[in-house]
């Protein structure tokens, strides 16, 4: 894990700041409520986490509504959109790398009061997002059908509809890359409220367009599954335009009004070096889920249904953890950029306690009333019985999941993206999938549930132990030159 020391440092002349120019910048950050280097850490966490959590809940709600509309087209349409969505989420891993790297660097430069460099990083991340989205389109478009075949989608209807859906989304994949990158930049500047409002606006557009384009209402063309894809692109695209407008008109945590629009390969590589491990971490996480399904599949569709429902509940439970985790990253980043290491450490500690407490309480509720939650999704008694057993293994690990989420993001905010990736790889693939395969042969289905639960515990403890080595404190993203006379 010592490879984190290889991350390049960025030289800035901040050792002796000009107070005449720094105070207006500091005042601007206060007015924008984006200065996380002073004030109550708990208030900052709650102010950032609230909109992020609501955004996740809103996105989950939209996915359900979208599936309701698509569901009226038949099971083939549901399968096509569902499987295509999983493949597209794997592609989204590339966007995660850019958004993570950009967020880390922007937060630390803002904390160091170097707005010029922060804004320069924003331009580089936008250029990277556009470049990589074009590459993904060119490579992914011809591979859409082979990708569906690779996951055994051989039904002609599913294959045709899924290919069409993926082709449309891939053409406009830049909207995904830019929305994730811009959202991360706003949060790095301490503003999680604006991305939430823009997401609400985009989602409303998407929900309105869904029935119009899917079913051809009010004179719109009847496009079926393709209509769902177009609605998603239009809604997301409008959101991107709004965020870019705010950046270029000086109404964002960073202003791009006077930034030179040019490519800087050095800074682009710095963003990618920070973000590439986050992309790999996301990939290993998704890959392990596919591995679990590979083991569970032979047990039959009832077990797969129970697993799917419990994983949906797990995602809903993780929303508070995601919100707090994504709040602590800019807090740690800005304070380390301001050379306030102790405050950065306190921020991580407060966030970890808050996240673990909330998720542990939710876990306790799930442990006591598992059947109640599973019945929301299905009346099938066998699915409920199997899901209840799994949920009782899973629920006690929610606190450990919080450790992994919050401390992993705290490490990211410090510039350590390599260690969380290694821990995820080891705990989810080596330990988790390894135990699931071995224990399923030894003790049957319960071995699968035990293996998954143990992987969560191992990942949480490993993340806690690595964080407490304190090595993240020595990572330098912003380096101050020595004072010269």
C-alpha positions, 0 to 999 in steps of 0.5 A: 500500500506504499504506492500512494507515495508515488502520487505526484505533488503539485507545486504552488507558491502559497507559503507567503499568501498575499493577504489582500487577495486571500481575504476576498476569496475567503469571504467568497467561500463563506458567502457560498457556505463553502469554507469547510476549514472553520466552524462546526464540523457536525454542522458542515457534515449534516449540511452536506450529507442531507442533500446528498442523501436526498439525492440518492433517495430521489435517484432510487425513487426514479429508478423504481418509477422508470421501471414501472413505466418500462414494465408495462411494455412486458418482461422482455423490456424489463430484462433489457433495461435491467441488464443494460443498466448493469452493464452501463454502471460498469462503464460508469466506473470510468467516470467515477475515477475522473470525478473522484480525482477532480474532487480531491484536488479541487477541495485541497486547492480551495482549502489552500486558498488557491482558487486559480489552480482549483479552477484550472483543475475544473477545466482539466476534469471537464476536458477529461470527462468529454474525452473519455466519454467520446472514447467510451462511445466509440468503443462501447457502441459496437460492443453493446450486443456482444456485451449482452451476449456475454451475460447470457442474454440470448432471448431475441427480444431482450437482445434487440431492445437491450442493444437499442437502449445501450446504443442510445445511452452510449451516444450521450454517455458524456452527460453521465461523465459530466454530471458526475464530475461537476457534482463532485466539484460542487461538493468539493467546494462545500456545496451539496445543495445545488447539485441536489436541486439540479438533480431534482429538476433533471429527474422531474424532466425525466419522469415527465418525458418517460410516459410521453416518449415510451407510450407516445402520449400527447403527439410524441412518438411512441418509442418504447424502451428507446423512449426511456433511454432518450428521456434519461439523456434529455433529463441528465443533459439539461442538468449538465447544462445548468451546472455548466452555466452556474460555473461559467457565470460565477454562481458555483464554488468555483468560477470559470469566467476567466479560466483559460480553456486549454489542455494541461496534460500534467494536471490531467495525469494527476487527476487520473492518478488519483482517480484510477484506483477509485475506478478500480475499486468500483469495478472490483465491487461490481465484479464481486456482486457478479461473483456472488450471483454466479454462486447463488444462481444454481440454487434457483430463481427463488434464492436469486429473488431473495438475494436481489430483494435483500441487496435492494434493501442494503442499498437503501440502508447505505444511502445515509452512509453514502451521504456522510461518506461523500460529505467527509471527503471534501471536509478532509480535503479542504482542511488538509489543503489548509494544513489543518491536519488535526481538524481533518482527523476530527472530521473523519472521526465525527463522520465515522461515529455518526455514520456507524451509529445511524447504520447500526440502528438501522441494522438493529431494526432490520435484525428484529423485523426482517420479514416486514421489510421483505414483504414490501417487495414480495408476498411469496412465503418461500422468498420471504423465508430465505430473505429473512435468514440472509437479512439476519446475517447481513444486518449486524454488519451494517456498522462495519459497512459504515466504517468502510464507506466513511473512512474510505472516503476520508482516505480519498479526501486525503489523496489516498485512493490506492489503499481503499481499492486494495482493501476492497479487492482483498475483502470482497473478492479474495475473502468474500467471494472465496468464502462464499464459494468454499462455504457454499460447498461445505454448509450450503446456502447459509455458507453464502450468507456467512461469506458475504457478511464476513466480507463486510466485517473484514472490509470495515475492520481493515479500513479502520486499521489502515486509517489509524496508521495515519499514513494518509496525513503525510500525502501531499497534493498541495505543496507549499514552497519555502518562504523566500526573502 
